[in-house]
Each structure stands twice: as C-alpha cells, then as structure tokens.
C-alpha cells in the first residue's frame, strides 16, 4: 500500500497540511486556512475566535489557539474531530484543485508526518493515531463516491 507522508505546507503534498493557505468560508465568515478555523473552534468566546480568525498566518492562529488566554470549550476533546471534519470539508470542497489532488491520491494511506503530534500525526516513533490522515482519507472516500 502506497503511503503519502505530509507535514510542511511547502513540501511535497503540502496541500494536505492545515497550514496550506486556502481561504474557506464557514459559519458565514472567511478563514485564511483550515488551521485558522480549527484553532478558533477551541473556544466559544466570540472575541477570541475572531482574534484567531484574523491571525496573520496559520502558525499565529495555532499559537493563539494554544495560548493560556484561550479558554477551551468544555467538550473540546470530543468536539475536535468534528471541528477538523468541518475545516477539511470546507477546504477540499471549496477548492476544486485541492479536491482533485485529494481524489488523485487514490487509495494511498495519508499520514501527517509529525514527530511531536501523536493524535493528528504519526508521532516520532510512528505509534501516533494519524487522525488528520484518517479524516482526509474518509473525506476522499466521500468525494469519490459522489
């Protein structure tokens, strides 16, 4: 089975990264990247969500989302997959070029090659859940079926 490993937005397959700058429209607003939207979902504070939405870069959005200032919603641990699905659906359904690239990845196993993230990525030792890759493959299956 072919694997596609991705991480940095500027590397091969970087368009699978949430740092890939591709505006998405969700909840009646425009977000500069899927990372912006995902990070903003960590809090229910509308002012702080707006601050994240308007962050200059995806990395700035992540910094704000991980800041002690960010008061996490009480259900974040169970909601985070939903937030990521919303972000990925918007990104790959609102950009035909990205949708085509996702579909063209065929049946390859998609893996976020993050050494530090054991939930969204594969982790340093490969034992991570690679949930970002799994959600991308789930979306890919839906897009192919449509």
N, C-alpha and C positions, 0 to 999 in steps of 0.2 A: 504494500500500500504506500503510495506516494505521500510524503509529508511536505507541507509548506509551513516553514517557520518564519514568523514575522515579529518585529518589535519596533524598531525606529521608523518613523514616518518617511525618512529619507533613504532607507534601504530598499532592497528588492521586496516586493509585496507590502510596502509601507502603507498602501491604501487600506489594508486591513486594520491598521493601528487607529486607535481613537484620537491620536494626535494628528492624524491626517486632516488638514483644514479643508472642510467641505461644509458649507452652511446647511443647516437643517431648520425646518420650520416645525415646531412642536408647541402645542398649547397657545397658539396664536402669536408666537414670538419666534424670532430668528436667533439661532445659536451658531457661533462660528465653527464649532466642531461637535462631534458626538461626545467628546470628553467634557466640554462645557456643560452640555445638558446633563450628562450623568452626574458630574460633581455637584451640580445645583440641586439635584434630587435628594441629596443627603440631608437637606434641611427643609423645614416648612416655613421658615422665616422669609417672607417675600422680598424684603430689602436685601438680605444676604444672598438669596437666589439671584437677584438682579445683579448684584456685585459680581458674582461668579459668571453670569451670562455675559457681562460686559468685559471680562478679563481680556487683556491683550493677546494672550496665547493660551493654548491648551495646557501648557505647563503651569502658567499662572492660575488657571482655573483649578487645576489639581492642588496646587499649593493652598488656595483658599478653601477648597473642599476638605483638606486635611488639617486645616488650622484649628487650634483650640477655640478660636472665635466661632467656628461653625458648630452650631448646636444641632446634633444629629437627630433626625426623626426617630421616634421610639421603635418603629418597625423596620429600621434600615436593614438589618441583617436578613430579613425575609423579603424586603422590597427591592433590594439592589439588582437582582436578576431581572425583575420587571422593568426597572429603570434602564438597564442595559439593552433589553429587547426593544424598548421604545426608541432608544437612541440609534440602534443598529437598523431597525426597520426604516426610520426616517432617512438615515444616511444612504442606505442601499436602494431604497425605493424612490427617493427624490433625485438621485443622480444616475442616469441611465448608463454612463460609462462605468461607474463603480458596480452597478448591478450586473453588467455584462462580465466584468472581471471576476466577480464572486461566482457567478454561474459557470464561467470558464474554468474555475479551479476544479471542476468535475467532482470526483469522489476523493480528492486529496484530503488528508487529515490536516486541519488547520490548527496551528499551535502558536500561542503567544509565547515567544522565547524570552520570557522574563526570568532572570536568575533570582529576583527578590520577591516575586509575587507568586504565592502558592495557591491562590484562589483563581484569579483571572489568567495567570500564566502557568508555565510548567515548573517553575522553581529551579533552583540551581542544580539539584540532583535529579530533575525530571519527574519527581513524585507529585508535582502540583496538579490541581484539578483541570487546569487549562479551560476554564469556563468561557472565556472570550471566544476561543476557537470553537467550543461546542455550540455556543449560541450562533456563531457565524455559520456553522455547518447546518444547524437547524433552520436558519433563515434561507440558506442556499437551497435546501430541500423544498421549502415552501415556494421559493421563486421558480424552481424548475417545474414543480407540479402545476403552477399557474400557467 
